[in-house]
């Protein structure tokens, strides 16, 4: 009897994990097809299935960025970074948002963490650094960013 209960529990765990992956995968496919409303629903379903699914929060932030809902974009990026503080995509997107908001203190922190941990987003560091340099008008802050 114990063996049967263990098997049922394992099968349930595998099926619920698979369903969560299906929500995210379906959401990403819909997002890539520019079906934003439908993809948003799938990412939300993914989060209901697994509240720690970092990529679902990142894609929700992209959806809110496209629809100019900056507060919602930021909330989802903050959640993604709370779940994984070294997630490169979330750090990069948050840095771009920091630039838009003029939040230079957070920008500097996020940029530093991204620079230390980059493996996928290293190419974007140069573009990000150029954007940061454009924010400053005096030569001294530009020099400090360029030297990093």
N, C-alpha and C positions, 0 to 999 in steps of 0.2 A: 504494500500500500504506500509506504514512504517513497519507494522508487517511482511509482505512478505520479505522486504529487510533485516530485522533483522534475519529472519529464514535462508535466503540464506547465509548471512555472517557467521552465527554460523555453518552451515553445511560445508562451505568452510574451516573455521578455524579447525574444527574437522578432516576433511579429510586431510588437509595438515599436521597436527600434526601426524596423523596416518601413513601417507606416510613416514615421517621422522623416526618414530619408526620402520617401516618396513625395511628401509635401514640399520639402526643400527642392528636390530635383524638378518637380513639376513647376514650382514657383520660378526657378531659374530659367527653365525653358520658356515659360510665359513672359518673363522679363526680357529675355533675349529677343522674343518676337514682338516686343513693345506693347504687350497686353498688360499694362501696368495695374489696372484695377484687379484683374484676375490673379496676377502674380502676388499682389499685396495680400490677398486672402490666403493664398497658399503659404506664404511666409509666416503669417499670423498663426495658421494652423500648425505649422512646424514648431513654432514657439510654444503653443499650447501643449503639444506632444513632448517637447523637450525645451524647457525654459532656458537651458544653457547652450542652445545652438547659436554660436557666435555669428556664423555666416548669415543666418536669417535676419539678425539685427542689422548687419551691415547692408544687406539688400534692402531692407525696409528704409534705412537711412538714405540710400540712393533714390528710392521712390519718392521720399519726402523732399529730397533735394531737387528733383525734377519738378515737383509740384509746388516748389517755393515755400514749403512749410519748414522753415529753419529750426523752430523749436523742437519739432518731432524728429527731424534729422539728427539734431544734437542729442536728444534723449536716447535714441537708438545707438548712436556711436558711443555715448558714455556707457551704456549697458554692455556693448560689445567689449569695450576696454576694461570694464570691471570684471568681466568673465575671463578675458585674456589681455593683460596689459601690454603684451608684446606683439599683438596682432598687427602686422605691417599695413594691411589694407585699412584697418580701422584708424591706425595712427596717421596714415597719409591723408585719409578723408577728413579726419579731425583737424589736421594741420591746415588743410585747405579752408575748412570752416573757420578756424581761428583767424586766418588771414582776412576772410570776409568780415568777421566780427571785429577785427582790430584787437583781438586778445593776444597781445604779444608775449605775455608771461607764459600762458599755456602753450602757445606756439613754440616757444623756445624749448620748453620741457618735452613736448611731443616730438619735435624735430630731433632732439638729442637721443631720445629712446629709439626712434626710427633709425637714426644713423648707426647706433650701436648694434641693432638687431637686423639690419636689412639683409635680405637674401633675394627676395622677389622684387622689391620696390627700389633697389639701388639706382636704377636708371632714372626714376622719378625724383631722386634727391637733388640732382642738378637743377631740374625744372623748379622744384620747390624752393631751392636756395635762390634762384633768380627772382622768383615771386617775392620772396622775403626781402631781398635786396631792394626791389622796387618800392617797397613800403617805406623805406628810410630815405630821407632826403639829405642828411648830413653824412659826410664821408666816414666818420668814426664807427657808427653802427654797421655800415656796410662792410668795413674792414673786419669787424668782429665776427660777422656771419661768414664771410668768405674764408676766414682762417680756420673754420671748424671742420 
